[in-house]
């Protein structure tokens, strides 16, 4: 079994579902559900990967507090190796509040350990022995940004595969992205991110432009599926229908599904995208980013349905 190391942010997700409306100034509104669950793009992706049946480890920073305990314990429950997670009293564990109204989601994040985590917390020798590393949510990890290139170069020099899901950059400057992309085996972006990074006018043109900068750009286009550069053309790999309860973690489940399908199932890139689409769609039927706990068998059954 291939060993995958997830490097990145740690925070809890507070999910308030079924809002009667989006927040209104100076007015209290109610919601129909509340949940405290594992959050952060990188952690959710690691849980999705472990649920599929993969070997996952995590390297990151958590606060020496109850939310930090919650995150480490929660990842252990998914059989993720958390021995590389460090703890700190300098800041609290990050928190993201998710406000869900009619299938749409608004997020508010307290960065805490997300912004504190950086290159100085990473012993590069600890990366050795892994077959693949995945990074995500980098533009909230301000302290880590300047050190990402060194980590990717070290991985490339040691024959370790790499993938990145940067998430949205509020500044839309996408600092360091041009340095990272040549070092990646796979870049995961959604439609808005692809358009902003590439400067293209359509998702298809964005995928084509990104293919000139990185070896395997995948553009997630929601229910319609994903765009894949085949080496000759941009191909739409159709998505799958699903009853949407909560879209939290759907993109991270897609990422995990693609990497798992390549590393453990021996799929081609197109087949891996189909599997990833199914993993992302199935996750939408459950509240929170990790509650689907989709095994590879369940994803395959979902595809058959």
Secondary structure, 3 states (H helix, E strand, C coil): CCEEEEEECCEEEEEEECCCCCCECCECCCCCEEEEEEECHHHHHHHHHHHHCCEEEEEEEEECCHHHHHHHHHHHHCCCEEEEEEEECCCCCEEEEEEEECCEEEEEEECCHHHHCCHHHCCHHHHCCCCEEEEECHHHCCCCHHHHHHHHHHHHHCCCEEEEECCCCCCCCCCCHHHHHCCCCEEEEEHHHHHHHHCCCCHHHHHHHHHCCCCCEEEECHHHEEEEECCCCEEEEECCCCCCCCCCCHHHHHHHHHHHHHHCCCCCHHHHHHHHHHHHHHHCCCCCCCCCCCCHHHHHHHHHC
